[in-house]
């Protein structure tokens, strides 16, 4: 199924502030009451409410059992669907219309070959796990993204907007399971929400879904590659000293006192929200982590002075201070190459693989790779046969997801596609299996039960942990 061509312009619905609090499709009337008082903080303080959990009472119901050793996860979603054959799973013996223009290259791991554009990744292959047997049945961008982020097959294979009935994304799940500690957010997304203007301005799978919009990750948006990138959490405006923020915090406490007869649970939530907003705005760790001028030019150049490069550098700085989950969202079908794929990949791949390889190397050099899980995936792969426009179309039947660190077995190829990269030949892995493995590596039992806003139990993942990729 081929989607209409769409612009790859950087689209960010709503405010262009680097810290954004957006109307959520998952916010019901009670949720709005919970966050309404926070507007006295302005944009950054209101957004910080997204970092917090519904109430102490809720937290008692969903304590997960610890499993793996990964403390953090950096989750790269290359929205649009990168070509597995051209990047991660080359087929040099296939016919020309399948193997394409690129030749395979050797890597630091014997027997692990990558596509010709993947020069930097070849050098860090010893840290990578290639799951070459990913598969699902959804060839639509929105549906493919949703199953990739949630593992849920309960959806139509068509364009749609995010909905309050959706399964929550991984960042929202962690916001629900693990309240932020000492002012640090649990989950952050950057540098934009996933969207396809028109068909899905707010793509499902990245928000709080049936948990409620209060569990949406914090969004840090903007252009981190630009010299003037300064998120408001990095420094308070001149008119908003820490003392003044403190006085507004006191005002919030008074507002809460006036509403205590409305609903006890939301009041507890507002108290936690406002406390976290206050801590976020005044905590020097967050402001310093977002200040890329503190990095050397050498390090910034190592990642690449691109939006992806500097976003992944931000991600490393955030997990370094203890943020549990950072989602990097490639925006607006950046990898959707229905035509002229070879020439497009020659420009698209180098900044991605430079940044990804630099992230893996940097985490290793800092002693953080063993405790930081890095994921690099699309929502599906692309057709084995090149089409008449010299491109490849959507293909979910077989594709590759890449992991590094966090308790995975580096230098591993798991599973296999067939000789043309069309179908899984060995050890199929569904998105639900993949996410169950991510939860396991993060120390969370995939069988953990969550509760929706009607307090109905829902299992975190129906998938099975992929034991073959664990260290």
N, C-alpha and C positions, 0 to 999 in steps of 0.2 A: 504493500500500500504506500503510495507516494503522497506526501503532504504538499500543499501549495508552497511555492517559494515565498519566503517572508524576509523582511529586512533584518539584518543583524545589528541594528542600532542599539546602543546601550539604553534599555528602557527600564525606568524605575517608577512605578506608579506612585502617585502621591508626592509627599515631601521629598526634596533632594538633600535634606540634612543628613550628615554622615551618621547620626544616630536617629533612627526613625521609629515612631510608634504609629502604626497604621490601623485603620479600621479592619478588624478581622472578621471573616465570615463565620468564625466559630464563637464570637462574643454574643451571648444572649443577654436578656435584660438584667439578670442577676450579675453577670460578669461586668456589665457596664457600671452597675452600682459599685462593684468592688474597686474599679479603677478610677471612677470619676473624680474622687477627691485629689488624685495625684496630679491633676492638671496644674496645681499651684507650683509645681516644680518646673514647668515648661517641658519642652520636647524630650530632653534627655531624662529627666526624672520620671516622666510618664512612661517612657519606653522601658525604664529599668524595672517597672512592675512586671514586665514579661519574664523577668529572671526568676520570679519567686513562685512559691507553691501555694496551693489553695488554703490550707490551714494545717495546724499541728494535728488536729483530729484526723485529717486525711492521711497524714504521713504515717500514722500508726497502722494503717491498713495495707501498706504496700512496701514493707521492708524486703528488699531482694536478698537472696543468698549470694555471697561473694564467690566468684569462680576464678577468672584469670588474673593476670598481674598488670594489665595495661591500666594506667591511670588516666590516660586521655586518648581521644581519637580525633584525627584530622581527616575529614571525609570530603574528597574531591568528586563532584558530580559534573562530568563533562557533557552537559545537556545538548542533545541533538543526535548523539549516537556515533562515537568514533568507529572507524573501520578496524575491526580486529585483525583482518588479513593484512592490512598495510602497516599496522603498528606492532601488535603483540603476537600474532599467530600466522607468520608468513607461510605461503604454500608454493615453494619454488618449483615443485614438480607438477603443478596443476597447469591446465591450458592457459595461454596468454590472457584470455578474457577473464580469468579468475585471479591469477597471481598478480596482475597489474604491472605497473612500471617499476616498482621498487624491488631490489634484491634483498635477500636476508643477510644479516651481519652476525658475526660471532660476538659473544659476550664474555664477561669474566667467569661465567659458569659453563663448563663443557656440556654441550648438548642443548643449551638454551640459546636459541637464535631469535632475534627480533627483526622487525622491518627496518629497512635502510635509514629512515628518518630518525631512528631512536638511538643516536650516537651516545648521548650522555647517559641514558638509562642503561645502555650496555655495560657501562663501567660500574654501575651499582647493582648489577644483576644478582650478586651474591646476597643482597638484602631483600630481594623481591620474591614474592610468590605470585605466579601466574595461574589463575584459575581459568583454564581454557575451555571449560565445559559449562559455562553459565547458560541458562536457557529459561525462557518463559513464552507465553503465547500472546503477548500484546504488542502490536506493531505501531501503535499510535504514541506520539511523544508524551502526551499527558498521562495516558494509561501506563506506558512504560516507565515513566518517572515515578509514578505512584507506587507501582509494585516494587521498584528498586529501593525506595525509601521506607516502605512499610512491610513488604512481603505479602500484602493482601491481594487476593484475586477477586475479591468482591467488588467489582467495578465494571462499568461499560468500557469497551475498547473504542473510545471516542473522545473528542474535545469536551472539556467541561471545566468549571471553576471549583475551587476548594469549597468544601461543604462541612457543616457541623457534624455530619455523620461519619466523616472520613476517619480512617485509622490514623493516629498521630505519627508524625515523623520522628526520627531518632533523637533529635535535639529536644523536642517536646517531651518525649518519653523520659529522657534523663532529667528534665526540669521537674517532672512529676515524681520520679523515683528518688531523686537526690536533691534536696533543697540546697540552695547556694549557701556557702559557708563564708563567714567573715567578710561579707561584702563582695565576694567574687561571683560573677555569673557562672551558672552551670553550663549553659549552651549559648553559642554565638554563631550567627550566620554572617557571611560576608562574600563579596562586596555588594550583593543585591539579592532580592528574592528571585526565585525561578519564575519565569513568565514567558508566555508567547503572546504578544499583543493581539487581542482579538479573540482567538480560540481559548486562551486561558491566561487572563491577566494575573490571577493568583493560583498557581498550579497546586493541586492537592498533593499531600504527602510531606509537606515541609512545615505544617502548622500543628496546632494542638488538637484539631479534629474533635473526636467525641470526648476528649478530656476537657475541652474548653480553650478559648483563645488566650486565657491567662498563661498557658504553658508554651505559647509560641517562643521560639528562641529570640534572643536579642539580635537585632540587625545592626551591623556597623557597615554603613554604605559609604560610597564616595570613590575617589580616584587616588588610591594610596601611592601610585607611581608619580603623582604630581608634587612639586615642592611645597605647595600650600595646603597639603592634606593635614587637617587638624580637627579630629573629632572633638565634639564639645566635652566628652568625658575626660579628655586629656588635660584640659585646663578650664577652670571656671571663667565665665565672662567677667569683665571688670565690675559690672553691676551686681555680681552674685558671688560674694565672698563666702568662705566656709561658714562664717558666723551667721550670714544671712540665710544660707541654706539651712543651718541649724534652727533658726527661728521659724522657717517655713515648716520644718519637720515638727516643731512644737505645735504649729497651727494645725497640721494634719492630725496630730493626736487629739486636739480639741474637737476637730470635725468628726473624728471617729466616735468620740464620747457622745456627741449629739445624735449619732445614728445607732447607738447600741441596741435600741429597741426594735430596729428593723430586722436584723438577721445576725445572729451571733457569729456564724461561720464566716460570712463575708467580712465582718469587723476584724476577726482574727487575721483574715487574709490581708486586709488593708494595712493592718499594723505591720505585718511582715513585709508587704510591698513597700511601704513608705520607709521602713528601716533600711531595706536593701537599696532603695533609690538614694537615700542619704549617704549610705556607705559607698555606693558606686561613684557618686559625684565627688566624694572627699577622699577616697582611697588612692594614695599615690601609686600603688602597684598597677592599677588599671590604666591610669593616665600615662605612666611611664611605658607600659607595654604597647600602648597605641602610638607612642612617639618614635617614629622610625628614624628621626635625626640622631637618636642615641646609638644607632647601628653604624658601623664603619662603612665607608664607601666600598671597600673590598667585599664585605658581606652583601651589601645591597646589589652590587654588580654581579655577584655570584648567583643570586636568584634571578637576576634580570630586571631591568627597570621598566617592567610591564605591569599591567593591572594584576595578572595572575602571579607574577613573580613577587611583587610587593605584598599581595594578599596572603600568599603562603608564608612569607616572612612574618607578617602579622600573626598568622596562625601559630607559628613556632613560638613567638614571643608570648602569646596568650596561654598556650599549654605550659610554657615554662613557669608561669606564675600560678598555675593550678586550675585553669579553665578545663573542664572535663571534655567538652565536645565543641569542635569548631568545624562548621560546614562551609566549604568553598563552593559557590554556585557559579558555574559558567552560564552565561545568560543568553536567552533568545536564540536557541538552536545553533550555537556557534560551531557545532560539529556535524551539522546536517548537510552533507555534501552530495546532492543528487546530480550534480554536473561538475565536470572538470576537477575531479577529486585529487588527482596527482598533483597538479599545480597548486591547488588550494592547500593541501597538506604540507607542501614545501614551505609555506608561510605560517600555517597554523601550528604545526608540530614543534618547531624549535623553541618558542617561548614556553610551551607547556612542559616539554621534557627537560629543558634546562631548569625550570623552577622545581619540578617534581624531584629530579635527581639531586638538586641542591638541598632541598628539604630533607631528603633521606640522609645525605652525607652530613648535613649540619646537625641533625638530631643524633646521628651516630657519634660525631666528634664531641658533642656535649654530654654524652652518656645518657641521652634521653630516648634513644630508639627502642630499647627493650621495654620501656614503659609507655611508649606512644605508638598507637596503631594508626597507620596511614592507609587510606583507601583511595584508589583511583579507578573510577568506573564511568561508563555511560549508561543510558537506560536500555540500550540494546546495541547490537553490532550493525553491520551493513551487508547487503547482498553479496554472495560470492561472485556472481557474474556482473561485470561492468555493463552499465546500460548504454543506450544509444547516445546519450549526452556525455559519455565518459565519466559518469558518476556511479555511485552505489546507493541503493535505496534501503529502507528500513529492514532489519533482519534480527528478530529476537530468538530464533531457533538455536543459535550458537554464537557466543561472543566471549570476550575475556574481561575479567575483573582482576585488578592488580592490588596486592597488599604488601605492606612492609612493616617490620617491627611489631611491637605490642604482643610478643609471644608467638609470632608466626615463625615458620621454618624457612628462613631465607634461602634463596637459590633453588627453589622448588617449582616444578611444573605439576599442577594437579589437573587431572582429567585431560581430555583431548577431543578436538573436533575431527571430522572426517577429512579425507584428502582434499576436499574443496572448501573446507571451513563452513559447510552448509548446515550440518547437523552434529549433535554430540555423539561421539563414538564410545566414550568411556567416562564413567563416573559423573553423571549429570548433577548439576548444582542449581537449585532454584533460588530466586531472591530470598525466599523465606529461610532456606538453609544457610545462605550467606549471612543474613542478618542474625540468625540464631548464633552463628559463629562469632560475629562481631560482639553480640551481647556476652557470650561466654568469655571472650578475650577481655572484655571490660569488667569482668567479675560479676556479671549479672546472670542469674539463671533464666534461660529463655522461657521457662514455664512460669515465671513470675506473673501473678495476676495484677492487672490494673483494674480500676473501677471508673466507669463513665460517670457523667453528671447525675445519672439516676441510680448510681451506686451498684450497677450491674457488673459482675466480674468479666474480664476479657483477658485471655492469655496473651502475653507479650509476643510470642512467636510460635507458630505451629511447626517450624522447620527443625531439621536435625543438624547438630554441630558437625562441621566437616573436619573430622579428626585428622585427616591426612595433611592438613596445612599447619597443624599446631607444632610448636617446638617441643 
